Amino acid sequence: MYKEWNVTIPALTGNEERMACIYVPDSYKEDESRHYPVLYMFDAHNLVDDSKTTFGNSWRILEYMTKEDVPLIIAAVDCNLHTEGEPYGGRMSEYAPFDYVLPQLGEIKGRGEITMDYFIQVFKPYIDANYPTKPDREHTFLSGSSMGGLMTVWALLKYNDVFSRAAALSPAFTFMPQQIKEFVENCPGGSGILYMDAGELEPPVLYSKDLFSDMTSALMKKGILLTSRIVPNGIHSEKCWRKQLPLMMNTLLYDLQ
């Protein structure tokens, strides 16, 4: 079962509507007592339909989930795609845990805490109340790419009481290298499982081998069980990220009862 609907996040964009979507495995129809872990994701418009994406390619995640019959619910909310003057539809702000500066865009206000407050206080309770979820921390996951990947790494530690597993594909550490590195190094730490990757051919503005290595080390020191890899010939795109779905899903669901 796949469904799309519109939601609002008043603290970010008032009454402006944005898309939310959910996938529930068809196996639920065979056993209505069955419940599933939930993977919460960013950038809902990039997940399913190539025609709705920013750059013409989607994760095609619905195709993958149904073909492989993955026992996992996926629930996603979009970034702001509509406000005039918001770079990249506002995701550069909504998916930023810190204020930062980019030469081409200037000063950007980080509103990641507002975004996560919506996910945790509004969206997750709605999903748990209306769909066959396992709502506990052990079965609550988070994933995103690029800015969403950066948010995922930050949120796994910041909200470690909510999320136990996560996947960050091509996280945009280079946009705020000092802030994210210092946050990981200085946070109390926690437990959890994380899949994290970067593409071998990503441009320097989006990928630094040294920074990625530093982040890998810092996360492991904080107690995160980490699968970290450089994707051979990988680039910064949904077309590449969807090829990583088997490894990502295996990491998220590994040894989970």
N, C-alpha and C positions, 0 to 999 in steps of 0.2 A: 504494500500500500504506500502510495506517495501522494502528498497533499501540499499545496501552497496556499498561503493566505497573507493578509497584510496586518502589520502591527505598527505601533508608534512607540517611540522612546522620547517622552516629553522633555526629559532633562538634556537631551542632545539636540533634537530638531522639532520640538513642540508637537503639533498635530500632523506633521509630515509623515506619510505612510511609507513603509518599506516592506520588502517581502520577507516572510519566514517560510520554512518548509520542513517537512518531516518525512522520513522513510521508516516504515515498520515492516519487518520480514513477513513474507506470506505464510510462514510456518505458524504464525499466531492464529490464523484461521483454522488450522488443524487442531490446535490445543489452546483454547482461550484462557487457560490458567497459566500459560507460560509468560514469563517476564524476561526482559532483556537489559543488558548494559546500554548506556546512552553515550554517544559521541556528539558533543556540542561543537559546532563549527562556525567560522566566520565566512563572510563573502558568499552568502547563499546563492547569489546570481551566477557565480562561477562554477557551481557544482554539477549541474545536470544538463543544461541545454546550451549548446554552442551558440545559438542565436542570441542569448541573453548576456553573454559574457563581455567583459571589457575589451579583450583582445582576440576574440573569435574562436577560442578553444576552451572547453570546460574540462572538469575532472571526469566527466561521464560516470559519476559515482553511482548513480542509480543503475546503470548498465552493469557495473562491476558487482554491486551488492546482490542484485537479483541473479546474475549468472553464477556467482560463487555461493549463493545462499548463506551469506555471512550473518551470524546470529547477533545482530547489533542494530539498535535504533540510531538513526542520524537525525539530529535536530539542528537547524541552522537559521541564522538571522543575517540579513544583509547590512552592509554599511550604508551610509547616506549617499545616494546616487544622484540627488536632484538639486541640492542647493547651489545656486549660481555662485561662482567664485571659490568653491571648495575644491582644492586640488585632488584629483583622482576620486571625486565623489565624496570627499570627507574622510576617507579611510586613513589618510596620513595623520589625522588628528584623533579620530575615534579609536584607532588601533595603536595609539602611542601611549605607553605608560608614563612618559616624562615629557616635559617641554623640551624642544630641541630646535636647532637651526639647520636648514639646508640652503646651500648657496643659490639654488635655482628657485626656491620657494620662500625663503626668508624664515622668520620666526613662526613656529607651529606650536600651538597649545596642545599638550597631551591630555586627552580625555579618556584614557583607557580605563581608569577607575570607574567612571560613569558607565562606560560600556559593560564592564564586568558586574557592576551593581545591578544592571538590568538583567543580564544573563542569570545571575544567582538569585536575585530577589523576586524577579517577575517571570522570566521565561522558563527557567527550570521548574518552579512550582506548577506552572501551567502544564508543562509536558508531563510531569509526574502525575498530575491529577487526571489527565485525559488519555494517557496512553500506557501500555503495559511495560512500565519501566522497573528496573531495580534502582531505587533512588539513592541508595547509600553511596558513600565515598568510594568504596572499592569498585563500584560499577559505573562511576561517573568520570567521563573522559573529556578532553578538549583538544582541538586541532585547528591549525591554520597555516597559511603560506605567506611568505614575504612579511609584510607588516603584521599579518595575522599570525605568522610563525613567531615573530618577536613577542607579540602579546601572549602567545601560548607558553613560551618559556617563562616569561615573567609571572603569568597567572598560576602556573603549576606550583611555584614557590610562594607567591603572595597569598593564594587561596588554597593552600595545601590541605586544609581541612575539608575542602569541597571536592577537589579533583585528585585522583590517584594515578592517572595515566594520561599521557599526552603525546601528540605528534606535531613537530614543527618542521615544515619543509621550507628550505631556503629562507630562514629567518633573517630579517633585515637589520642585523646587528650594526652594520656600518653606518646607519643613519644616526645612531646615538651610542657609539661604542663605549665611551667612558661611563655613561649612566647605567647601562645594562650590566656591564662588567662589575662595577662597584656594587650594584644592587645584589647580584648573585654572590659576590664575595662577602658581603656584609650581612646578608639575611640570615635568620636563624637556621635555615636549612629545613630538611624534611625528608619524607620518603616518597617514593613514586617511581614510575617507569616512563621513560621518554624516548621516542624515536626522533632523531634530528638529522637532517641531511643538508647538503649544499651541492650545487652543480659545479662540475669541474670547469665549465666554460662560462660561468657567470661573470659579468663585467666587474671590475674593481669597485665601482660605486656601490655594488650590491653584495660583494663577497670578498672577504679577506681571509686567506688561509691562516694567517697568524692569529687573527681575532677568533675565528671559528675554533681553532685549536685551544686557545685560551679559555673560551667558553665551555668547551668540552671538559677540560680539566677542572674548571671551577664548579661545574654542575656535579661532576663525580665526587668532588671533595665535599659537597653538601649532602651527599647520601642518595643522589638520584641514580637509579639503575638505567644506564644510558646506552642506547644503540646509536652510534654516531658514524656517519659515513659521507664520503665524497662520491657523488654519482658520476661515473665515467661518461664523458661527453654531455653531462647534464647542463641544461640551461634554465633560465628563470622564467618558467611558463607553466601554465596548467597542463599543457600537452606532455611536459616532462613529469610533472608531479603525479599525474594519473598513472604513469608507469611504475611509480613507487608504491602504489596502493597495496600490492601483496605483502611487501616487507613491512609497511606501516601497520596494516591490519594484524599481521602475525605478531608484531611487537605489542600492540594494544591488547590483544586477546590471549597472549601467551599464558598458558597454565592457569587460566581463569575458569573457575567452576561456575 
